[in-house]
Amino acid sequence: MKKTAIVIALLSSVAASGVANAANSQATMKLEGSIIPATCNIKVNGSTSSTLSLGKITAAQLEQNGGTTLLPNKNVSLNITCPSPTFVGFQVMDLGEKAGQVELSGVKDTGLFSLGTTKSGAIVGGYFIDFESGKIDAKKVTNFISSASLDGKWSKFTGKLDAMKKSIYSWSTESAMSYPSIGFSHEVGLTIHPYINPLSASDAADKIELSGEATYDLVYL
């Protein structure tokens, strides 16, 4: 009897609904959702925030007669790990003081990052970054490539990384291929080339803090 009562109640409900909405001859159902790329992690020297020490530089170590002082290079490891094979790249943005206005030997370049300013407001120095090596899932990278947008047009890249987030950088393990390679683990070796600009006598007499900051932004391709 219990089973019969349940069936009757259900039929009664449907019938009542049909009467109440007799004016509706059509109902609409929509399906919505999204497919998102695998979430990857990007780290510099094994962390989401890494500080490189340039040490303490005395005035006696600076180049004399208006020369640029080249500081020891620094090596950085950029790692991108993904839960499934993914095409990835990155962009770089200089966050230092007077970013985009940095000079080397009197010449401005979009590939120069800021190391801060003196008390007088002069840019104390800068640095530039280039690729050293790379691996995708332990396979050696043979080509570093760049693109001005995500339009699929890539070209072989050599030189300094752009400091104003205008280029996307990626890499390939195929020597004859100028398109990104897919993988779980992407490891890129970068070399940082810091330098100090010629300083005025008044600036050189003060303690100057070298302070540079840049972000590496992960890009899904």
Secondary structure, 3 states (H helix, E strand, C coil): CHHHHHHHHHHHHHHHHHHHCCCCCCCCCCCCCCCCCCCCEEEECCECCCCCCCCCCCHHHCCCCCCCEECCCEEEEEEEEEEEEECEEEEEEECCCCCCCCEECCEECCCCEECCECCCCCECEEEEEEEEEEEECCEECCEEEEECCCCCCCEECCCCCCCECCCEEEEECCCCCCCCCCEEEEEEEEEEEEEECCCCHHHHCCCCCCCCCEEEEEEEC
